[in-house]
């Protein structure tokens, strides 16, 4: 799939340093405080780092820095948050980032990519992603590259933060909200989520959460959770992170 309709890709990609600067400003305005690398170890609060695309960014929420699921989860456990999510990012984009800039001392690293890698949605007016406009999903060759990138991210995070819990979010079968799924799309989503489950990470299986297919929790584009949907995902993360936990 072309880059333009990727799940809310910005016209110019933000660097991690710019994302962190924006997070600092958001913390001043909202109280959801990110942590500078030098201060992470001294902080009395746990540190949550979020890596992802527009779903983790909080695309088109009234106030993404405080309403995306990573921010809701961080507040719930009294944690600091550094959110590196960039609208439109694929797993390959995340794997190419400079992890030396990621603050040290994370207790939890949330990883959510794959929606843009699998694709299957086209753009609406203004080149915005639109699940009502289906296009063929990614080719098998491209998905193999994306799967390797996802595994690479997990390996990089494990090397950098060996004590951190990695939380991986599955990909929703959002085409179910428009009728029968494209068989290739359904196969790709299933294979992707099976791959995640084999990586020995904490899995938040939003693909299996029935609420993620109800209009009350999903925006009109069918791809992005609304405020209520982000609250649901935050609750699923909380449930998975408890000892022996499992999302509802």
MINULO-768361 format. One record per residue (C-alpha): residue number from 1; residue in three letters; x, y negated, z. Coordinates in steps of 0.25 Angstrom, whole numbers, padded with zeros to 4 digits. Layout:
N
{torti:NUM; balum:ALA; px:X; py:Y; pz:Z} .
...
***
This chain:
248
{torti:1; balum:UNK; px:0000; py:0000; pz:0000} .
{torti:2; balum:UNK; px:0005; py:-0014; pz:-0003} .
{torti:3; balum:UNK; px:0010; py:-0023; pz:0008} .
{torti:4; balum:UNK; px:-0001; py:-0034; pz:0006} .
{torti:5; balum:UNK; px:-0013; py:-0027; pz:0012} .
{torti:6; balum:UNK; px:-0005; py:-0020; pz:0024} .
{torti:7; balum:UNK; px:-0013; py:-0021; pz:0037} .
{torti:8; balum:UNK; px:-0012; py:-0036; pz:0038} .
{torti:9; balum:UNK; px:0002; py:-0039; pz:0033} .
{torti:10; balum:UNK; px:0006; py:-0053; pz:0035} .
{torti:11; balum:UNK; px:0011; py:-0060; pz:0023} .
{torti:12; balum:UNK; px:0025; py:-0061; pz:0029} .
{torti:13; balum:UNK; px:0029; py:-0051; pz:0039} .
{torti:14; balum:UNK; px:0033; py:-0056; pz:0053} .
{torti:15; balum:UNK; px:0046; py:-0052; pz:0059} .
{torti:16; balum:UNK; px:0047; py:-0046; pz:0073} .
{torti:17; balum:UNK; px:0053; py:-0059; pz:0078} .
{torti:18; balum:UNK; px:0041; py:-0067; pz:0073} .
{torti:19; balum:UNK; px:0031; py:-0057; pz:0079} .
{torti:20; balum:UNK; px:0038; py:-0058; pz:0092} .
{torti:21; balum:UNK; px:0038; py:-0073; pz:0092} .
{torti:22; balum:UNK; px:0023; py:-0073; pz:0089} .
{torti:23; balum:UNK; px:0021; py:-0063; pz:0100} .
{torti:24; balum:UNK; px:0028; py:-0072; pz:0110} .
{torti:25; balum:UNK; px:0019; py:-0084; pz:0105} .
{torti:26; balum:UNK; px:0007; py:-0075; pz:0107} .
{torti:27; balum:UNK; px:0011; py:-0071; pz:0121} .
{torti:28; balum:UNK; px:0012; py:-0085; pz:0125} .
{torti:29; balum:UNK; px:-0002; py:-0088; pz:0120} .
{torti:30; balum:UNK; px:-0009; py:-0075; pz:0124} .
{torti:31; balum:UNK; px:-0001; py:-0068; pz:0135} .
{torti:32; balum:UNK; px:0002; py:-0056; pz:0128} .
{torti:33; balum:UNK; px:0017; py:-0057; pz:0130} .
{torti:34; balum:UNK; px:0028; py:-0051; pz:0121} .
{torti:35; balum:UNK; px:0041; py:-0048; pz:0127} .
{torti:36; balum:UNK; px:0055; py:-0053; pz:0121} .
{torti:37; balum:UNK; px:0065; py:-0043; pz:0120} .
{torti:38; balum:UNK; px:0074; py:-0048; pz:0131} .
{torti:39; balum:UNK; px:0063; py:-0049; pz:0141} .
{torti:40; balum:UNK; px:0056; py:-0036; pz:0139} .
{torti:41; balum:UNK; px:0064; py:-0028; pz:0149} .
{torti:42; balum:UNK; px:0062; py:-0038; pz:0160} .
{torti:43; balum:UNK; px:0047; py:-0039; pz:0158} .
{torti:44; balum:UNK; px:0038; py:-0032; pz:0168} .
{torti:45; balum:UNK; px:0028; py:-0029; pz:0158} .
{torti:46; balum:UNK; px:0029; py:-0017; pz:0148} .
{torti:47; balum:UNK; px:0032; py:-0020; pz:0134} .
{torti:48; balum:UNK; px:0023; py:-0016; pz:0122} .
{torti:49; balum:UNK; px:0028; py:-0018; pz:0108} .
{torti:50; balum:UNK; px:0019; py:-0016; pz:0096} .
{torti:51; balum:UNK; px:0023; py:-0013; pz:0082} .
{torti:52; balum:UNK; px:0013; py:-0013; pz:0071} .
{torti:53; balum:UNK; px:0004; py:-0019; pz:0060} .
{torti:54; balum:UNK; px:-0008; py:-0028; pz:0060} .
{torti:55; balum:UNK; px:-0016; py:-0019; pz:0069} .
{torti:56; balum:UNK; px:-0006; py:-0020; pz:0080} .
{torti:57; balum:UNK; px:-0004; py:-0035; pz:0077} .
{torti:58; balum:UNK; px:-0019; py:-0037; pz:0079} .
{torti:59; balum:UNK; px:-0023; py:-0042; pz:0065} .
{torti:60; balum:UNK; px:-0034; py:-0052; pz:0064} .
{torti:61; balum:UNK; px:-0038; py:-0051; pz:0079} .
{torti:62; balum:UNK; px:-0041; py:-0064; pz:0085} .
{torti:63; balum:UNK; px:-0028; py:-0064; pz:0093} .
{torti:64; balum:UNK; px:-0019; py:-0053; pz:0089} .
{torti:65; balum:UNK; px:-0008; py:-0055; pz:0100} .
{torti:66; balum:UNK; px:-0018; py:-0052; pz:0111} .
{torti:67; balum:UNK; px:-0028; py:-0043; pz:0104} .
{torti:68; balum:UNK; px:-0020; py:-0033; pz:0097} .
{torti:69; balum:UNK; px:-0020; py:-0019; pz:0103} .
{torti:70; balum:UNK; px:-0005; py:-0020; pz:0107} .
{torti:71; balum:UNK; px:-0008; py:-0033; pz:0115} .
{torti:72; balum:UNK; px:-0020; py:-0028; pz:0122} .
{torti:73; balum:UNK; px:-0013; py:-0015; pz:0126} .
{torti:74; balum:UNK; px:-0001; py:-0023; pz:0131} .
{torti:75; balum:UNK; px:-0010; py:-0032; pz:0140} .
{torti:76; balum:UNK; px:-0017; py:-0020; pz:0145} .
{torti:77; balum:UNK; px:-0004; py:-0014; pz:0151} .
{torti:78; balum:UNK; px:0002; py:-0027; pz:0154} .
{torti:79; balum:UNK; px:0013; py:-0026; pz:0144} .
{torti:80; balum:UNK; px:0021; py:-0036; pz:0135} .
{torti:81; balum:UNK; px:0018; py:-0035; pz:0120} .
{torti:82; balum:UNK; px:0027; py:-0037; pz:0108} .
{torti:83; balum:UNK; px:0018; py:-0035; pz:0096} .
{torti:84; balum:UNK; px:0027; py:-0033; pz:0083} .
{torti:85; balum:UNK; px:0015; py:-0030; pz:0074} .
{torti:86; balum:UNK; px:0014; py:-0036; pz:0061} .
{torti:87; balum:UNK; px:0002; py:-0036; pz:0052} .
{torti:88; balum:UNK; px:0005; py:-0028; pz:0039} .
{torti:89; balum:UNK; px:0016; py:-0020; pz:0045} .
{torti:90; balum:UNK; px:0019; py:-0006; pz:0041} .
{torti:91; balum:UNK; px:0027; py:0004; pz:0049} .
{torti:92; balum:UNK; px:0038; py:0002; pz:0039} .
{torti:93; balum:UNK; px:0038; py:-0013; pz:0043} .
{torti:94; balum:UNK; px:0038; py:-0010; pz:0058} .
{torti:95; balum:UNK; px:0050; py:0000; pz:0056} .
{torti:96; balum:UNK; px:0058; py:-0011; pz:0049} .
{torti:97; balum:UNK; px:0057; py:-0021; pz:0060} .
{torti:98; balum:UNK; px:0069; py:-0025; pz:0069} .
{torti:99; balum:UNK; px:0066; py:-0017; pz:0082} .
{torti:100; balum:UNK; px:0078; py:-0024; pz:0088} .
{torti:101; balum:UNK; px:0068; py:-0036; pz:0090} .
{torti:102; balum:UNK; px:0058; py:-0027; pz:0098} .
{torti:103; balum:UNK; px:0059; py:-0030; pz:0112} .
{torti:104; balum:UNK; px:0065; py:-0019; pz:0121} .
{torti:105; balum:UNK; px:0058; py:-0012; pz:0133} .
{torti:106; balum:UNK; px:0044; py:-0009; pz:0126} .
{torti:107; balum:UNK; px:0036; py:0001; pz:0134} .
{torti:108; balum:UNK; px:0026; py:0003; pz:0122} .
{torti:109; balum:UNK; px:0028; py:0001; pz:0107} .
{torti:110; balum:UNK; px:0015; py:0002; pz:0099} .
{torti:111; balum:UNK; px:0017; py:0006; pz:0085} .
{torti:112; balum:UNK; px:0005; py:0004; pz:0075} .
{torti:113; balum:UNK; px:0008; py:0005; pz:0060} .
{torti:114; balum:UNK; px:0003; py:0013; pz:0049} .
{torti:115; balum:UNK; px:-0010; py:0006; pz:0044} .
{torti:116; balum:UNK; px:-0002; py:-0002; pz:0034} .
{torti:117; balum:UNK; px:0006; py:0010; pz:0030} .
{torti:118; balum:UNK; px:-0005; py:0019; pz:0027} .
{torti:119; balum:UNK; px:-0014; py:0008; pz:0021} .
{torti:120; balum:UNK; px:-0026; py:0011; pz:0013} .
{torti:121; balum:UNK; px:-0032; py:-0003; pz:0015} .
{torti:122; balum:UNK; px:-0031; py:-0015; pz:0005} .
{torti:123; balum:UNK; px:-0032; py:-0030; pz:0007} .
{torti:124; balum:UNK; px:-0044; py:-0039; pz:0007} .
{torti:125; balum:UNK; px:-0045; py:-0054; pz:0003} .
{torti:126; balum:UNK; px:-0032; py:-0061; pz:0008} .
{torti:127; balum:UNK; px:-0024; py:-0048; pz:0008} .
{torti:128; balum:UNK; px:-0029; py:-0043; pz:0022} .
{torti:129; balum:UNK; px:-0030; py:-0029; pz:0025} .
{torti:130; balum:UNK; px:-0044; py:-0023; pz:0023} .
{torti:131; balum:UNK; px:-0048; py:-0008; pz:0026} .
{torti:132; balum:UNK; px:-0061; py:-0010; pz:0017} .
{torti:133; balum:UNK; px:-0052; py:-0011; pz:0005} .
{torti:134; balum:UNK; px:-0045; py:0003; pz:0004} .
{torti:135; balum:UNK; px:-0033; py:0006; pz:-0004} .
{torti:136; balum:UNK; px:-0024; py:0019; pz:-0005} .
{torti:137; balum:UNK; px:-0016; py:0021; pz:0007} .
{torti:138; balum:UNK; px:-0001; py:0022; pz:0007} .
{torti:139; balum:UNK; px:0006; py:0033; pz:-0001} .
{torti:140; balum:UNK; px:0012; py:0045; pz:0006} .
{torti:141; balum:UNK; px:0026; py:0040; pz:0003} .
{torti:142; balum:UNK; px:0023; py:0026; pz:0010} .
{torti:143; balum:UNK; px:0017; py:0033; pz:0022} .
{torti:144; balum:UNK; px:0029; py:0042; pz:0024} .
{torti:145; balum:UNK; px:0038; py:0029; pz:0024} .
{torti:146; balum:UNK; px:0028; py:0023; pz:0034} .
{torti:147; balum:UNK; px:0028; py:0036; pz:0043} .
{torti:148; balum:UNK; px:0043; py:0035; pz:0044} .
{torti:149; balum:UNK; px:0042; py:0021; pz:0047} .
{torti:150; balum:UNK; px:0033; py:0024; pz:0059} .
{torti:151; balum:UNK; px:0042; py:0035; pz:0064} .
{torti:152; balum:UNK; px:0054; py:0025; pz:0063} .
{torti:153; balum:UNK; px:0047; py:0015; pz:0071} .
{torti:154; balum:UNK; px:0044; py:0025; pz:0082} .
{torti:155; balum:UNK; px:0059; py:0029; pz:0082} .
{torti:156; balum:UNK; px:0064; py:0015; pz:0082} .
{torti:157; balum:UNK; px:0055; py:0011; pz:0094} .
{torti:158; balum:UNK; px:0059; py:0024; pz:0102} .
{torti:159; balum:UNK; px:0074; py:0020; pz:0100} .
{torti:160; balum:UNK; px:0071; py:0006; pz:0104} .
{torti:161; balum:UNK; px:0062; py:0008; pz:0115} .
{torti:162; balum:UNK; px:0063; py:0023; pz:0120} .
{torti:163; balum:UNK; px:0055; py:0021; pz:0132} .
{torti:164; balum:UNK; px:0043; py:0014; pz:0125} .
{torti:165; balum:UNK; px:0030; py:0022; pz:0122} .
{torti:166; balum:UNK; px:0027; py:0021; pz:0107} .
{torti:167; balum:UNK; px:0012; py:0019; pz:0104} .
{torti:168; balum:UNK; px:0008; py:0022; pz:0090} .
{torti:169; balum:UNK; px:-0006; py:0018; pz:0084} .
{torti:170; balum:UNK; px:-0012; py:0027; pz:0073} .
{torti:171; balum:UNK; px:-0018; py:0022; pz:0060} .
{torti:172; balum:UNK; px:-0033; py:0021; pz:0060} .
{torti:173; balum:UNK; px:-0041; py:0028; pz:0048} .
{torti:174; balum:UNK; px:-0047; py:0014; pz:0046} .
{torti:175; balum:UNK; px:-0053; py:0019; pz:0032} .
{torti:176; balum:UNK; px:-0063; py:0027; pz:0040} .
{torti:177; balum:UNK; px:-0070; py:0013; pz:0042} .
{torti:178; balum:UNK; px:-0073; py:0012; pz:0027} .
{torti:179; balum:UNK; px:-0078; py:0026; pz:0024} .
{torti:180; balum:UNK; px:-0070; py:0039; pz:0021} .
{torti:181; balum:UNK; px:-0055; py:0037; pz:0022} .
{torti:182; balum:UNK; px:-0046; py:0038; pz:0010} .
{torti:183; balum:UNK; px:-0041; py:0053; pz:0011} .
{torti:184; balum:UNK; px:-0027; py:0048; pz:0009} .
{torti:185; balum:UNK; px:-0028; py:0037; pz:0020} .
{torti:186; balum:UNK; px:-0034; py:0047; pz:0030} .
{torti:187; balum:UNK; px:-0023; py:0056; pz:0027} .
{torti:188; balum:UNK; px:-0012; py:0045; pz:0029} .
{torti:189; balum:UNK; px:-0018; py:0040; pz:0042} .
{torti:190; balum:UNK; px:-0019; py:0054; pz:0048} .
{torti:191; balum:UNK; px:-0005; py:0057; pz:0044} .
{torti:192; balum:UNK; px:0000; py:0044; pz:0050} .
{torti:193; balum:UNK; px:-0007; py:0046; pz:0063} .
{torti:194; balum:UNK; px:-0002; py:0061; pz:0064} .
{torti:195; balum:UNK; px:0012; py:0055; pz:0061} .
{torti:196; balum:UNK; px:0011; py:0045; pz:0073} .
{torti:197; balum:UNK; px:0006; py:0056; pz:0082} .
{torti:198; balum:UNK; px:0019; py:0064; pz:0080} .
{torti:199; balum:UNK; px:0028; py:0053; pz:0084} .
{torti:200; balum:UNK; px:0027; py:0055; pz:0099} .
{torti:201; balum:UNK; px:0022; py:0041; pz:0102} .
{torti:202; balum:UNK; px:0009; py:0037; pz:0109} .
{torti:203; balum:UNK; px:-0002; py:0037; pz:0099} .
{torti:204; balum:UNK; px:-0014; py:0028; pz:0099} .
{torti:205; balum:UNK; px:-0023; py:0035; pz:0089} .
{torti:206; balum:UNK; px:-0032; py:0023; pz:0085} .
{torti:207; balum:UNK; px:-0035; py:0032; pz:0072} .
{torti:208; balum:UNK; px:-0043; py:0041; pz:0081} .
{torti:209; balum:UNK; px:-0050; py:0030; pz:0089} .
{torti:210; balum:UNK; px:-0064; py:0029; pz:0084} .
{torti:211; balum:UNK; px:-0065; py:0014; pz:0088} .
{torti:212; balum:UNK; px:-0055; py:0011; pz:0078} .
{torti:213; balum:UNK; px:-0065; py:0014; pz:0067} .
{torti:214; balum:UNK; px:-0076; py:0006; pz:0073} .
{torti:215; balum:UNK; px:-0079; py:-0008; pz:0068} .
{torti:216; balum:UNK; px:-0080; py:-0014; pz:0082} .
{torti:217; balum:UNK; px:-0065; py:-0011; pz:0083} .
{torti:218; balum:UNK; px:-0059; py:-0014; pz:0069} .
{torti:219; balum:UNK; px:-0058; py:-0027; pz:0061} .
{torti:220; balum:UNK; px:-0066; py:-0028; pz:0048} .
{torti:221; balum:UNK; px:-0053; py:-0024; pz:0040} .
{torti:222; balum:UNK; px:-0054; py:-0010; pz:0046} .
{torti:223; balum:UNK; px:-0039; py:-0010; pz:0049} .
{torti:224; balum:UNK; px:-0037; py:-0018; pz:0061} .
{torti:225; balum:UNK; px:-0044; py:-0017; pz:0075} .
{torti:226; balum:UNK; px:-0051; py:-0029; pz:0080} .
{torti:227; balum:UNK; px:-0050; py:-0034; pz:0095} .
{torti:228; balum:UNK; px:-0058; py:-0022; pz:0100} .
{torti:229; balum:UNK; px:-0050; py:-0012; pz:0092} .
{torti:230; balum:UNK; px:-0037; py:-0018; pz:0097} .
{torti:231; balum:UNK; px:-0042; py:-0016; pz:0111} .
{torti:232; balum:UNK; px:-0046; py:-0001; pz:0108} .
{torti:233; balum:UNK; px:-0032; py:0001; pz:0102} .
{torti:234; balum:UNK; px:-0025; py:-0005; pz:0115} .
{torti:235; balum:UNK; px:-0034; py:0004; pz:0123} .
{torti:236; balum:UNK; px:-0029; py:0016; pz:0115} .
{torti:237; balum:UNK; px:-0015; py:0012; pz:0117} .
{torti:238; balum:UNK; px:-0017; py:0011; pz:0132} .
{torti:239; balum:UNK; px:-0023; py:0024; pz:0132} .
{torti:240; balum:UNK; px:-0012; py:0031; pz:0125} .
{torti:241; balum:UNK; px:-0001; py:0024; pz:0134} .
{torti:242; balum:UNK; px:-0007; py:0030; pz:0146} .
{torti:243; balum:UNK; px:0000; py:0043; pz:0151} .
{torti:244; balum:UNK; px:-0006; py:0054; pz:0143} .
{torti:245; balum:UNK; px:-0015; py:0043; pz:0136} .
{torti:246; balum:UNK; px:-0023; py:0045; pz:0124} .
{torti:247; balum:UNK; px:-0031; py:0035; pz:0116} .
{torti:248; balum:UNK; px:-0046; py:0036; pz:0116} .
***
